[in-house]
Amino acid sequence: METPNADCGLTDEQIHAALDWLEGNPPQEILFPRVISAGNKAVAYRNKGNVQDRKKPKDKKSPAAAYIATAYKQHPESGMVLTWVWHENPSSEIARTLSSLCGEVPYLGEACSVVELRTHEDYGFPVDAGKYVWTLSIDSALTSIFKKGKVFSFPKKGHLEDLKQAFAAANPAPKGKKKAPIVRDKEAEQNFLNEYLPLQTEEQARYLPPSLQEENALKAPWATAFYMEIDQVDNGRAKNGKVEWKPEESEFVGWAVALHRFLVRQWGTDPSLALVGKYAPGAKRPANNVSIQIVDSGFKESYGQQLRKEIAEKRPGFLILLPYDMAKADIQKLHDVCMRAKGKTLYYSPNKPTLRLGNTTVIDAAHLWKPVAEGMCRYWTIRPMAIAETRPVPDSKHNRKWGVREAICLALGHVWRDSYVPQTDDERRATTSREERYWDLVDAIKSKTSHFRIFDWHAVYRVNMTDYAHHADSSNVLHGMQALIAISDGADSLDCAAMAIGQSRHLGGGLLVPVDLYLSSLHPDEDFGKGVPTWLK
């Protein structure tokens, strides 16, 4: 039986559902308009909005020096107003309820701070708002020692029930036939506020300033992607609209190479260097080229719950990742090539099925995966493996041994080379050997200030390792690598990004896939926001 709420026309069940959505769910971003500080020493008598004396109830007013008070300079017409943003929308019913409840909020903080709250779906910040937007940091949930940013309290699960119980305890019902005393709403509220300590059902969230985000945030190596679906496998008909394609993992590189050659042929003369991946001697090479990854039926079965809806609901296919620094004209030309490929056939080997290519969709590669769920922290593992990019590298200075950990560090360093290798490195390149530069990069990835942590690393071998690499140097004995990898830059800018590492990262290998761990299974680390798995500490 639903009980209507006379004040706002909502049922108690609707209100509880909306408030339950807010519990344990702090906004991912907050826009703070420009702060204004008063420039004089006038005294401001501010209405506190509560009762001071129960016998002679009246609003409490508190004097405060106006010059220590702060205010936000708001511009409603331009959208520069105090704004909370959640990346995941609630259900339509909860959204409507929250919109109705906004009209029930008279002020924020003290009673003199009158407010008008509104909700918006798919909201976009104003063009010039970037320097005022603060981003939620995951480190607050791990209680790590990270002193930068603003800290705010937010309700965790059970907060509403806690409030109801505390209010009832502060204003008990009379026993027996004794009449209930006449208590004004403000007085009842003040009784509750005087006695309630909300520490048990409150948590703290830390928000990082825009400057810190820009300073520490890593760029997604591939910013945009094309998703090319497969319409048919071996001329077979789709069952109930579904296409089944399950190549062996040893075929991933082969299929990626086949599509790569197909795209280069379809492009015609003068294909993009980012697609071809070959550069003239002495030419500056970008950290990453176009990467082709396999999204087969097995991938959808294993990771469909973590993929964005627009990918998870599509047929199996190829994910064509475009590096963030690829020329816009080349991106448009490659998109045209992919669109023209619909209906054409892709061959890999005489004894393998043929594929008929389907629709191509533009995808935000920086948000391939869904955001990490509440109470979880995102780590990564490698599908199917990463291939080491070099033979073991000697260390002439310190006589250190090169192992799997160092090889994975080098693979990470090559993907994010722009962040870890100074742009003015030409002089150093002329005076140091390649081996020394490799070790410098590995040391940077290993350092306490690095964005990366690597756990449980080990070598991986298969009978035919050549199936997992397109090209291999004759001096390099091929071996695969597997590990549990954490990436943290304070802003969690890569928690949803498509990423790949290793020698075959551009052609079907080394794809990073999410492993979401419970926060309770992580030990805080004062140097790293995402902590350390307790079983590996």
C-alpha positions as CSV (number, residue, x, y, z in Angstrom):
1,M,0.0,0.0,0.0
2,E,1.6,3.3,-1.1
3,T,1.2,6.3,1.2
4,P,0.8,9.6,-0.7
5,N,2.9,12.5,0.6
6,A,0.6,15.5,0.8
7,D,3.5,18.0,0.5
8,C,4.8,17.0,-2.9
9,G,2.4,14.5,-4.4
10,L,4.9,11.6,-4.1
11,T,4.5,8.3,-2.3
12,D,6.8,7.4,0.5
13,E,8.1,4.5,-1.6
14,Q,9.0,6.9,-4.4
15,I,10.8,9.2,-2.1
16,H,12.7,6.4,-0.4
17,A,13.8,5.0,-3.8
18,A,15.2,8.3,-4.9
19,L,17.0,9.0,-1.6
20,D,18.3,5.4,-1.7
21,W,19.9,6.1,-5.1
22,L,21.8,9.1,-3.6
23,E,23.1,7.0,-0.7
24,G,26.7,5.8,-1.3
25,N,26.6,7.6,-4.7
26,P,28.6,10.8,-4.6
27,P,28.6,12.9,-7.8
28,Q,31.6,12.3,-10.1
29,E,32.0,16.0,-10.8
30,I,31.2,19.3,-9.1
31,L,31.2,22.7,-10.8
32,F,32.2,25.4,-8.3
33,P,31.6,28.9,-9.6
34,R,34.1,31.5,-8.8
35,V,34.5,32.2,-5.1
36,I,34.0,35.7,-3.8
37,S,35.4,36.8,-0.5
38,A,34.1,39.9,1.2
39,G,36.6,42.7,1.4
40,N,35.6,44.4,4.6
41,K,35.1,43.7,8.3
42,A,31.4,44.2,8.6
43,V,29.4,41.8,10.8
44,A,26.7,39.7,9.1
45,Y,23.9,38.4,11.3
46,R,23.0,35.1,9.6
47,N,19.8,33.2,10.1
48,K,20.8,29.7,11.2
49,G,17.4,28.3,10.5
50,N,16.9,26.5,13.8
51,V,15.5,27.1,17.2
52,Q,17.7,28.3,20.1
53,D,15.3,28.2,23.1
54,R,12.6,25.6,23.4
55,K,10.5,27.6,25.9
56,K,10.7,30.8,23.8
57,P,11.2,29.5,20.3
58,K,12.7,31.8,17.7
59,D,15.1,31.5,14.9
60,K,18.7,31.6,16.0
61,K,20.9,34.3,14.4
62,S,24.6,34.1,14.6
63,P,27.0,37.1,14.1
64,A,30.0,36.4,11.9
65,A,32.6,38.6,10.4
66,A,31.5,39.1,6.8
67,Y,35.1,39.3,5.6
68,I,35.7,35.6,6.4
69,A,32.5,34.5,4.7
70,T,32.6,33.2,1.1
71,A,30.1,33.1,-1.7
72,Y,29.9,31.8,-5.2
73,K,29.4,34.1,-8.1
74,Q,26.7,32.5,-10.0
75,H,25.6,33.2,-13.6
76,P,22.4,31.2,-14.3
77,E,22.0,32.5,-17.8
78,S,25.4,31.1,-18.8
79,G,25.1,27.8,-16.8
80,M,27.9,28.8,-14.4
81,V,26.0,27.7,-11.2
82,L,26.8,25.2,-8.5
83,T,26.4,21.9,-10.2
84,W,26.6,18.2,-9.2
85,V,27.0,15.7,-12.1
86,W,26.6,11.9,-12.0
87,H,27.9,10.0,-15.0
88,E,25.3,7.2,-14.7
89,N,21.6,8.3,-14.9
90,P,19.1,6.9,-12.5
91,S,15.9,5.3,-13.7
92,S,13.3,7.6,-15.3
93,E,11.0,7.3,-12.3
94,I,13.8,8.1,-9.8
95,A,14.8,11.0,-12.0
96,R,11.3,12.4,-11.9
97,T,11.1,12.0,-8.1
98,L,14.4,13.8,-7.6
99,S,13.2,16.6,-9.8
100,S,10.1,16.9,-7.6
101,L,12.1,16.8,-4.4
102,C,14.3,19.6,-5.6
103,G,11.3,21.9,-5.1
104,E,11.2,20.9,-1.5
105,V,14.7,22.2,-0.7
106,P,14.4,25.9,0.4
107,Y,18.1,26.6,1.1
108,L,21.6,25.0,1.2
109,G,23.4,25.3,4.6
110,E,22.1,28.2,6.6
111,A,18.6,29.7,6.1
112,C,19.9,32.8,4.4
113,S,21.3,30.7,1.5
114,V,18.1,30.5,-0.5
115,V,18.3,28.1,-3.4
116,E,16.4,26.8,-6.4
117,L,17.4,23.3,-7.4
118,R,16.8,21.7,-10.8
119,T,17.7,18.4,-12.5
120,H,18.9,17.9,-16.0
121,E,19.5,14.7,-18.0
122,D,22.6,14.3,-20.2
123,Y,23.8,17.7,-19.0
124,G,26.9,19.3,-20.5
125,F,29.0,21.9,-18.8
126,P,29.3,25.4,-20.3
127,V,32.2,25.9,-22.7
128,D,34.3,27.9,-20.2
129,A,33.6,25.8,-17.1
130,G,36.6,23.5,-17.3
131,K,38.7,25.4,-14.8
132,Y,35.9,25.3,-12.2
133,V,35.1,21.5,-12.4
134,W,36.4,19.3,-9.6
135,T,36.5,15.5,-10.1
136,L,35.8,12.7,-7.6
137,S,39.0,10.9,-6.6
138,I,38.9,7.2,-5.7
139,D,41.6,7.6,-3.1
140,S,39.0,8.9,-0.5
141,A,37.4,5.5,-0.5
142,L,40.7,3.9,0.2
143,T,41.6,6.3,3.0
144,S,45.0,6.9,1.5
145,I,47.1,9.9,2.5
146,F,46.3,12.3,-0.3
147,K,46.1,15.8,1.0
148,K,45.1,17.7,-2.1
149,G,41.6,18.6,-3.0
150,K,38.3,19.3,-1.2
151,V,36.6,16.8,1.1
152,F,32.9,16.6,1.5
153,S,30.6,14.3,3.4
154,F,28.0,12.3,1.6
155,P,25.3,9.8,2.8
156,K,26.2,6.1,2.7
157,K,23.8,3.2,2.6
158,G,21.4,3.2,5.5
159,H,21.6,7.0,6.1
160,L,17.8,7.6,5.6
161,E,16.9,4.8,8.0
162,D,19.4,6.2,10.5
163,L,17.8,9.6,10.3
164,K,14.3,8.2,10.9
165,Q,15.4,6.3,13.9
166,A,17.4,9.2,15.4
167,F,14.4,11.6,14.9
168,A,12.1,9.2,16.6
169,A,14.5,8.8,19.5
170,A,14.9,12.6,19.9
171,N,11.1,13.1,19.9
172,P,9.6,10.0,21.6
173,A,5.9,9.4,21.6
174,P,4.1,9.8,25.0
175,K,3.4,6.6,27.0
176,G,-0.1,5.6,28.3
177,K,-2.9,8.1,28.1
178,K,-0.7,11.1,28.4
179,K,-1.3,13.6,25.6
180,A,1.5,14.4,23.3
181,P,3.0,17.9,23.9
182,I,2.5,20.4,21.1
183,V,5.8,20.7,19.4
184,R,6.5,23.0,16.5
185,D,8.1,21.4,13.5
186,K,11.2,23.6,13.9
187,E,11.5,22.6,17.6
188,A,11.2,18.9,16.7
189,E,13.9,19.3,14.1
190,Q,16.2,21.1,16.5
191,N,15.7,18.4,19.1
192,F,16.9,16.0,16.5
193,L,19.8,18.1,15.3
194,N,21.1,18.7,18.9
195,E,21.4,15.0,19.5
196,Y,22.1,13.3,16.2
197,L,25.7,12.5,15.2
198,P,25.6,11.3,11.6
199,L,29.0,9.8,11.6
200,Q,28.0,6.2,11.3
201,T,26.2,6.6,8.0
202,E,28.3,9.3,6.4
203,E,31.4,8.9,4.3
204,Q,33.9,11.4,2.9
205,A,34.6,12.0,-0.8
206,R,37.6,13.9,-2.0
207,Y,37.5,16.1,-5.1
208,L,40.5,17.1,-7.1
209,P,40.9,20.6,-8.6
210,P,41.2,21.1,-12.3
211,S,44.8,22.1,-12.1
212,L,45.7,18.8,-10.4
213,Q,43.8,16.8,-13.0
214,E,45.6,18.5,-15.8
215,E,48.9,18.0,-14.1
216,N,48.5,14.3,-13.2
217,A,45.9,12.9,-15.6
218,L,47.1,10.5,-18.3
219,K,45.7,10.7,-21.8
220,A,43.8,7.8,-23.2
221,P,46.2,6.4,-25.8
222,W,43.3,5.9,-28.3
223,A,40.6,8.5,-28.1
224,T,38.2,7.3,-30.7
225,A,37.3,4.0,-32.2
226,F,35.4,2.4,-35.1
227,Y,33.4,-0.7,-34.3
228,M,33.0,-2.9,-37.4
229,E,30.4,-5.6,-36.9
230,I,30.4,-9.0,-38.6
231,D,27.1,-9.8,-40.4
232,Q,27.9,-13.4,-41.4
233,V,30.4,-16.2,-40.6
234,D,31.2,-18.7,-43.4
235,N,28.0,-17.7,-45.3
236,G,25.9,-19.0,-42.4
237,R,22.7,-17.3,-41.4
238,A,22.4,-15.5,-38.1
239,K,20.2,-17.3,-35.6
240,N,17.6,-15.0,-34.0
241,G,19.6,-12.1,-35.3
242,K,22.8,-13.3,-33.5
243,V,26.1,-14.1,-35.1
244,E,28.5,-16.5,-33.4
245,W,32.2,-16.0,-34.0
246,K,34.7,-17.7,-31.7
247,P,38.2,-17.7,-33.1
248,E,41.0,-19.3,-31.1
249,E,43.2,-16.9,-29.1
250,S,46.1,-17.9,-31.4
251,E,44.1,-16.5,-34.3
252,F,43.6,-13.0,-32.9
253,V,46.7,-11.6,-34.4
254,G,46.1,-13.3,-37.8
255,W,42.5,-11.9,-38.0
256,A,43.8,-8.4,-37.0
257,V,46.5,-8.6,-39.7
258,A,43.9,-9.7,-42.3
259,L,41.7,-6.7,-41.5
260,H,44.7,-4.3,-41.4
261,R,45.8,-5.4,-44.9
262,F,42.2,-5.1,-46.2
263,L,41.9,-1.5,-44.9
264,V,45.2,-0.5,-46.4
265,R,44.1,-1.9,-49.8
266,Q,40.8,-0.2,-49.6
267,W,42.4,3.1,-48.7
268,G,44.4,3.1,-52.0
269,T,47.3,5.4,-52.6
270,D,49.1,7.3,-49.8
271,P,47.5,5.6,-46.7
272,S,47.8,7.2,-43.3
273,L,51.1,6.4,-41.6
274,A,49.1,5.9,-38.4
275,L,47.4,3.0,-40.2
276,V,50.4,1.5,-41.9
277,G,52.7,1.9,-38.9
278,K,55.8,2.4,-41.0
279,Y,57.9,5.5,-41.0
280,A,60.9,6.8,-42.8
281,P,64.3,6.4,-41.1
282,G,64.9,9.4,-38.7
283,A,61.2,10.4,-38.8
284,K,59.5,11.1,-35.5
285,R,57.3,8.1,-34.6
286,P,54.2,8.6,-32.4
287,A,53.8,6.4,-29.3
288,N,50.9,4.5,-30.8
289,N,49.3,3.7,-34.2
290,V,45.9,2.4,-35.2
291,S,45.2,-0.7,-33.1
292,I,42.8,-3.5,-34.2
293,Q,41.3,-5.7,-31.5
294,I,39.1,-8.8,-31.7
295,V,35.7,-8.5,-30.1
296,D,34.4,-12.1,-30.6
297,S,31.5,-13.9,-29.0
298,G,33.6,-15.2,-26.2
299,F,34.7,-11.6,-25.4
300,K,31.1,-10.5,-25.2
301,E,30.2,-13.5,-22.9
302,S,33.1,-12.7,-20.6
303,Y,32.9,-8.9,-20.5
304,G,29.4,-8.0,-21.7
305,Q,28.4,-6.8,-18.2
306,Q,31.3,-4.3,-18.1
307,L,31.1,-3.1,-21.7
308,R,29.1,0.0,-22.6
309,K,25.7,-0.8,-23.8
310,E,26.3,0.5,-27.3
311,I,29.0,-2.1,-27.7
312,A,27.6,-5.0,-25.7
313,E,24.4,-5.2,-27.7
314,K,26.2,-5.3,-31.1
315,R,27.3,-8.3,-33.0
316,P,30.9,-9.6,-32.7
317,G,33.3,-7.6,-34.7
318,F,36.6,-5.6,-34.8
319,L,37.4,-2.7,-32.6
320,I,39.6,-0.2,-34.6
321,L,41.3,2.1,-32.1
322,L,42.5,5.5,-33.3
323,P,45.4,7.3,-31.5
324,Y,44.5,10.6,-30.0
325,D,47.1,12.4,-32.1
326,M,46.0,11.0,-35.5
327,A,45.2,13.7,-38.1
328,K,41.5,14.5,-38.4
329,A,41.6,14.2,-42.2
330,D,43.1,10.7,-41.8
331,I,40.3,9.7,-39.3
332,Q,37.6,10.9,-41.7
333,K,39.2,9.0,-44.6
334,L,39.5,5.8,-42.5
335,H,35.9,6.1,-41.5
336,D,34.9,6.4,-45.2
337,V,36.9,3.2,-45.9
338,C,35.2,1.3,-43.1
339,M,31.7,2.4,-44.2
340,R,32.4,1.2,-47.8
341,A,33.6,-2.1,-46.4
342,K,30.0,-3.2,-45.5
343,G,29.0,-6.3,-47.4
344,K,32.6,-7.2,-48.4
345,T,34.3,-10.4,-47.4
346,L,37.3,-10.8,-45.2
347,Y,39.6,-13.9,-45.6
348,Y,42.2,-15.0,-43.1
349,S,43.3,-18.5,-44.1
350,P,42.0,-21.3,-46.5
351,N,41.0,-23.5,-43.6
352,K,39.4,-20.7,-41.6
353,P,35.9,-19.3,-42.0
354,T,35.3,-16.2,-44.1
355,L,33.6,-13.1,-42.6
356,R,31.1,-10.7,-44.2
357,L,31.7,-7.2,-42.8
358,G,28.8,-5.1,-41.5
359,N,28.0,-1.7,-40.1
360,T,30.6,0.6,-38.7
361,T,29.9,2.7,-35.6
362,V,31.9,5.5,-34.1
363,I,32.8,4.8,-30.4
364,D,34.3,6.9,-27.6
365,A,37.4,4.8,-26.9
366,A,38.1,6.7,-23.7
367,H,34.8,5.3,-22.4
368,L,34.7,1.8,-23.8
369,W,34.0,0.3,-20.4
370,K,31.3,1.1,-17.8
371,P,32.4,3.1,-14.8
372,V,33.5,0.9,-11.9
373,A,30.6,-0.2,-9.6
374,E,30.1,1.2,-6.1
375,G,32.4,-0.4,-3.5
376,M,34.8,-1.6,-6.2
377,C,38.2,-0.5,-7.6
378,R,39.3,-1.2,-11.2
379,Y,42.5,-3.1,-12.0
380,W,43.4,-4.7,-15.3
381,T,44.7,-7.9,-16.8
382,I,45.8,-8.7,-20.3
383,R,43.9,-10.5,-23.1
384,P,45.2,-12.9,-24.2
385,M,48.7,-11.8,-23.2
386,A,51.3,-9.1,-23.9
387,I,54.3,-9.9,-26.0
388,A,57.7,-8.7,-24.8
389,E,59.1,-6.0,-27.1
390,T,62.7,-6.8,-26.7
391,R,65.2,-9.3,-25.5
392,P,66.5,-9.1,-21.9
393,V,68.3,-5.8,-21.6
394,P,71.7,-5.7,-19.8
395,D,72.3,-3.0,-17.2
396,S,75.9,-2.0,-17.5
397,K,75.7,0.6,-14.7
398,H,74.0,-1.3,-11.9
399,N,74.3,-4.9,-13.1
400,R,70.5,-5.5,-12.6
401,K,68.7,-8.4,-14.2
402,W,65.9,-7.9,-16.7
403,G,62.8,-10.0,-16.0
404,V,59.1,-10.1,-16.8
405,R,58.3,-7.1,-14.5
406,E,60.8,-4.9,-16.4
407,A,59.4,-6.1,-19.7
408,I,55.9,-5.1,-18.7
409,C,57.1,-1.7,-17.4
410,L,58.8,-1.1,-20.7
411,A,55.5,-2.0,-22.5
412,L,53.6,0.4,-20.4
413,G,56.2,3.1,-20.8
414,H,56.1,2.8,-24.6
415,V,52.3,3.3,-24.7
416,W,52.5,6.4,-22.5
417,R,55.8,7.5,-23.8
418,D,54.6,11.1,-24.2
419,S,54.1,11.3,-20.4
420,Y,57.2,9.6,-19.3
421,V,59.9,10.6,-21.9
422,P,60.7,14.3,-22.0
423,Q,60.0,15.9,-25.4
424,T,63.5,17.5,-25.3
425,D,65.2,14.2,-25.2
426,D,67.2,14.5,-28.5
427,E,70.5,15.4,-26.7
428,R,70.2,12.5,-24.3
429,R,69.4,10.1,-27.2
430,A,72.7,11.1,-28.8
431,T,74.7,10.5,-25.6
432,T,73.1,7.3,-24.3
433,S,72.6,3.8,-25.6
434,R,69.2,2.3,-26.3
435,E,69.7,-0.1,-23.3
436,E,70.2,2.9,-20.9
437,R,67.1,4.6,-22.2
438,Y,65.1,1.4,-21.7
439,W,66.2,1.2,-18.1
440,D,65.4,4.8,-17.5
441,L,61.9,4.2,-18.8
442,V,61.5,1.1,-16.6
443,D,62.7,3.0,-13.5
444,A,60.2,5.8,-14.2
445,I,57.3,3.3,-14.4
446,K,58.6,1.5,-11.2
447,S,59.0,4.7,-9.2
448,K,56.7,5.6,-6.3
449,T,55.3,8.6,-8.2
450,S,54.4,6.5,-11.2
451,H,50.8,6.1,-12.3
452,F,51.3,2.3,-12.5
453,R,51.6,-0.7,-10.2
454,I,52.3,-4.2,-11.4
455,F,51.4,-7.3,-9.4
456,D,51.6,-11.1,-9.9
457,W,53.6,-10.8,-13.1
458,H,54.7,-14.0,-14.8
459,A,55.8,-15.3,-18.2
460,V,53.3,-17.0,-20.6
461,Y,54.3,-19.6,-23.2
462,R,52.4,-21.4,-26.0
463,V,53.5,-24.1,-28.4
464,N,53.6,-21.7,-31.4
465,M,54.5,-18.3,-30.0
466,T,54.8,-16.9,-33.5
467,D,51.0,-16.9,-33.7
468,Y,50.9,-14.2,-31.1
469,A,53.2,-11.7,-32.8
470,H,53.2,-10.2,-36.3
471,H,56.9,-9.4,-36.5
472,A,59.7,-10.6,-34.3
473,D,63.3,-9.6,-34.2
474,S,65.6,-12.6,-34.8
475,S,67.5,-11.8,-31.5
476,N,64.3,-11.8,-29.5
477,V,63.0,-15.1,-28.1
478,L,59.2,-14.5,-28.1
479,H,57.5,-14.9,-24.8
480,G,54.2,-13.7,-23.5
481,M,53.5,-11.8,-20.2
482,Q,50.6,-11.7,-17.8
483,A,50.0,-9.5,-14.8
484,L,47.5,-7.6,-12.6
485,I,48.0,-3.9,-13.4
486,A,46.7,-0.9,-11.5
487,I,46.5,2.6,-13.2
488,S,45.8,5.6,-11.0
489,D,46.3,9.3,-11.7
490,G,44.0,10.7,-9.0
491,A,41.3,11.6,-11.6
492,D,40.7,7.9,-12.7
493,S,40.9,9.2,-16.2
494,L,41.6,5.7,-17.7
495,D,39.1,3.7,-15.7
496,C,36.9,3.3,-18.7
497,A,39.4,3.6,-21.6
498,A,40.4,1.1,-24.3
499,M,44.1,0.2,-23.8
500,A,46.6,-2.3,-25.1
501,I,50.2,-3.0,-24.4
502,G,53.1,-5.0,-25.7
503,Q,54.6,-5.8,-29.1
504,S,51.3,-6.9,-30.7
505,R,49.2,-4.2,-29.2
506,H,48.4,-2.8,-32.6
507,L,47.3,-6.1,-34.1
508,G,45.0,-8.2,-31.9
509,G,47.1,-8.6,-28.7
510,G,47.8,-7.1,-25.4
511,L,44.3,-5.7,-24.7
512,L,43.7,-4.6,-21.1
513,V,40.5,-5.9,-19.7
514,P,39.0,-4.9,-16.3
515,V,39.3,-6.8,-13.1
516,D,37.1,-5.1,-10.5
517,L,38.2,-5.7,-6.9
518,Y,36.3,-5.0,-3.7
519,L,37.7,-2.0,-1.9
520,S,37.8,-4.1,1.3
521,S,40.3,-6.3,-0.4
522,L,42.8,-3.4,-1.0
523,H,45.3,-2.1,1.5
524,P,45.8,1.7,1.5
525,D,49.1,3.0,0.0
526,E,50.1,6.5,0.7
527,D,52.0,6.8,-2.6
528,F,49.3,5.2,-4.8
529,G,45.5,6.1,-4.8
530,K,44.3,2.6,-5.7
531,G,46.1,0.7,-2.9
532,V,47.5,-2.8,-2.9
533,P,45.7,-6.1,-3.0
534,T,45.9,-7.5,0.5
535,W,46.9,-11.0,-0.7
536,L,49.8,-9.5,-2.6
537,K,51.1,-7.0,0.0
